Amino acid sequence: MGRVAPFVAGCIVGATAEYLLDPGAGRRRRALTRDKALSRMRRGSRDAVRHARYMEGVAEGVAHRAAHAVHTVQREQPDDVTLSQKVESIAFREAGTPKGRVSVNAERGVVFLRGQLETTEQIDALVSAAGHVEGVKEVRSLLHIAS
């Protein structure tokens, strides 16, 4: 193997020199080789830029997921107006009670229900449903039965 490798390398160099330095077609072959090499370099550059953009998008997605995971763990307490509207939309629907006779106010996460309903079951259902709304710390019922 000690004599074969230099012989093969010499053959490759000689064949390449004959191919590129041929007096009849050498100029065309050199230009073609140069053009192919430059083309591969340009294509490689474009592929590298494309891959960099792809990886940027992947990193942005990972950052978004990480921020979303942190955000879902540490949700902020909704303000009082938002909380009262949320209780009105969710609790009344779940309890199946009419909205017209009940007023909903919220102060620092504490929900106050004022007004009158037809039955005790409606009052209990509304208080229970309001207590299960996300963001409600406590429900204070000032509801009474219509006489």
C-alpha positions in Angstrom: 0.0 0.0 0.0 3.0 2.3 0.5 3.7 2.6 -3.3 0.1 2.3 -4.6 -1.3 5.4 -2.9 1.3 7.9 -4.4 0.8 6.2 -7.8 -3.0 6.6 -7.7 -2.7 10.2 -6.5 -0.2 10.9 -9.4 -2.6 9.4 -11.9 -5.5 11.6 -10.6 -3.4 14.7 -10.7 -2.2 13.8 -14.2 -5.7 13.1 -15.5 -7.0 16.4 -14.1 -4.1 18.3 -15.6 -4.7 16.7 -19.0 -8.4 17.4 -18.8 -8.0 21.1 -17.8 -4.9 22.0 -19.8 -5.9 20.3 -23.1 -5.0 22.8 -25.9 -8.2 22.1 -27.8 -10.9 22.1 -25.1 -9.1 23.1 -21.9 -10.3 26.7 -21.9 -14.0 25.6 -22.1 -13.4 22.9 -19.5 -11.7 25.3 -17.1 -14.6 27.8 -17.5 -17.2 25.0 -17.0 -15.4 23.8 -13.9 -15.1 27.4 -12.5 -18.8 28.0 -13.2 -19.8 24.8 -11.5 -17.7 25.5 -8.4 -19.1 29.0 -8.1 -22.6 27.7 -8.6 -22.1 25.2 -5.8 -20.8 28.0 -3.5 -23.8 30.2 -4.3 -26.2 27.3 -3.7 -24.5 26.5 -0.4 -24.7 30.1 0.7 -28.5 30.2 -0.1 -29.0 26.9 1.7 -27.1 28.2 4.7 -29.3 31.3 4.8 -32.4 29.3 4.4 -31.4 26.9 7.2 -30.5 29.9 9.5 -34.0 31.4 8.9 -35.6 28.0 9.6 -33.6 27.7 12.9 -34.6 31.3 13.8 -38.2 30.3 13.4 -37.7 27.2 15.5 -36.1 29.2 18.2 -38.9 31.8 18.1 -41.4 29.0 18.5 -39.6 27.5 21.5 -39.4 30.9 23.1 -43.1 31.4 22.4 -44.0 28.1 24.0 -41.8 28.8 27.0 -43.4 32.2 27.5 -46.8 30.7 27.1 -46.0 28.0 29.7 -44.9 30.6 32.2 -47.9 32.8 31.4 -50.4 30.0 32.0 -48.9 29.2 35.3 -48.9 32.8 36.5 -52.2 34.2 35.3 -53.0 37.7 36.5 -56.1 38.4 38.5 -58.7 40.0 36.3 -59.9 43.4 37.2 -63.3 43.8 39.0 -65.3 44.8 35.9 -64.0 41.9 33.9 -64.6 39.5 36.7 -68.2 40.6 37.2 -68.8 40.2 33.5 -67.2 36.8 33.5 -69.4 35.7 36.4 -72.5 37.0 34.6 -71.7 35.2 31.4 -70.6 31.9 32.9 -72.4 31.4 36.2 -75.9 32.4 35.0 -75.6 30.1 32.0 -74.4 27.2 34.1 -77.0 27.8 36.9 -79.8 28.4 34.4 -81.1 31.4 36.2 -82.4 34.7 34.7 -80.1 37.7 34.7 -82.7 40.4 35.0 -83.2 40.2 38.8 -79.7 39.8 40.0 -76.9 42.3 40.2 -73.3 41.2 40.1 -70.4 43.3 41.6 -66.8 42.3 42.2 -64.2 43.8 44.6 -60.7 42.4 44.7 -61.9 38.9 43.6 -64.9 38.8 46.0 -68.2 38.6 44.0 -71.4 40.0 45.5 -74.7 38.7 44.2 -77.7 41.0 45.0 -81.3 40.6 44.1 -84.1 38.1 44.2 -84.8 34.7 42.6 -87.8 32.4 42.5 -86.4 29.4 44.5 -83.7 28.5 47.0 -82.4 26.0 44.5 -81.8 28.8 41.9 -79.9 30.8 44.6 -77.7 27.8 45.6 -77.0 26.9 41.9 -76.0 30.5 41.1 -73.7 30.8 44.2 -72.1 27.5 43.4 -71.6 28.3 39.7 -70.2 31.8 40.6 -67.7 30.2 43.0 -66.3 27.9 40.2 -65.5 30.8 37.9 -61.8 31.3 37.5 -60.5 34.3 39.3 -63.3 34.3 42.0 -61.8 34.2 45.5 -65.1 34.3 47.4 -68.8 34.7 46.7 -71.1 36.7 49.0 -74.7 36.1 48.4 -77.2 38.8 49.2 -79.9 37.1 47.3 -83.3 36.4 48.6 -86.5 34.7 47.5 -89.2 36.8 45.8 -92.2 37.0 48.2 
